[in-house]
Structures are given as structure tokens and as C-alpha cells.
Amino acid sequence: MEYEWLFVVLAIAAEVVAALALRFSHGFSKPLPTALALATFGLAFYMVSLALLSLPVSTVYPVWAGGGTAGVAILGVLVLHEKAGIWKSLGVVMVVAGIVLLNISLNIESAGHG
């Protein structure tokens, strides 16, 4: 994995942590989860900004947003015991498939075939 993509992976992880912390902040009324949410959202934006120094925004942003969405949905089910129906599961699969297709298109374009 190239370092640019490491920034994207770190941004996704930070966004997932931030979203879960936001859930436990109770409307910013609990200081520790609130501080964690704000700090990790800031970290996520910073990591994305570093990735965008060399990767196209048309790929990075959807991968970041989709990866964060899928990560939060999966952890919501596994950790927070939220319900996982067929439609939620299908949605997560479609998000992941979209991320895979974006990465394939980026590889094809960078190889000069797209």
C-alpha cells in the first residue's frame, strides 16, 4: 500500500471513531466523547488533505466517505447491537463495491488505459 492510501485508511478509521464518539457524546453534553469526536474528525480531515496532495479528489473523497459509512454501519451492528436487516447489509455491500470500482478505475486511468 502506498503511503497516500495509508492516509485514506487512517482518515476512515478516524471518522469511524469520531462517529462512534459522537454517539456517546449525548449532544456534546459529555466532555470526553465530545473531545474525542472533535479531535478525530479533525484528524480525519487532516489525513484526507494529505492524501489529496497526490491522489484525485474524485477517488479519495468517495472512498473516504464510503469507507467511513460502511465502517460505522458494521460497528453499529457488531458493537452497538443495532439491527442488521437485508437492506442495511445490501447497502453496505454496495458501498464497498463502489469503493472497489473506484480503485479499479484509478488503477486503469493511471496505467493509461482509461
ABEGO torsion letter per residue (X at the ends): XBAAAAAAAAAAAAAAAAAAAAAAAGGGABAAAAAAAAAAAAAAAAAAAAAAAABBAAAAAAAAAAAAAAAAAAAAAAAAGBBBBAAAAAAAAAAAAAAAAAAAAAAAAAAGAX
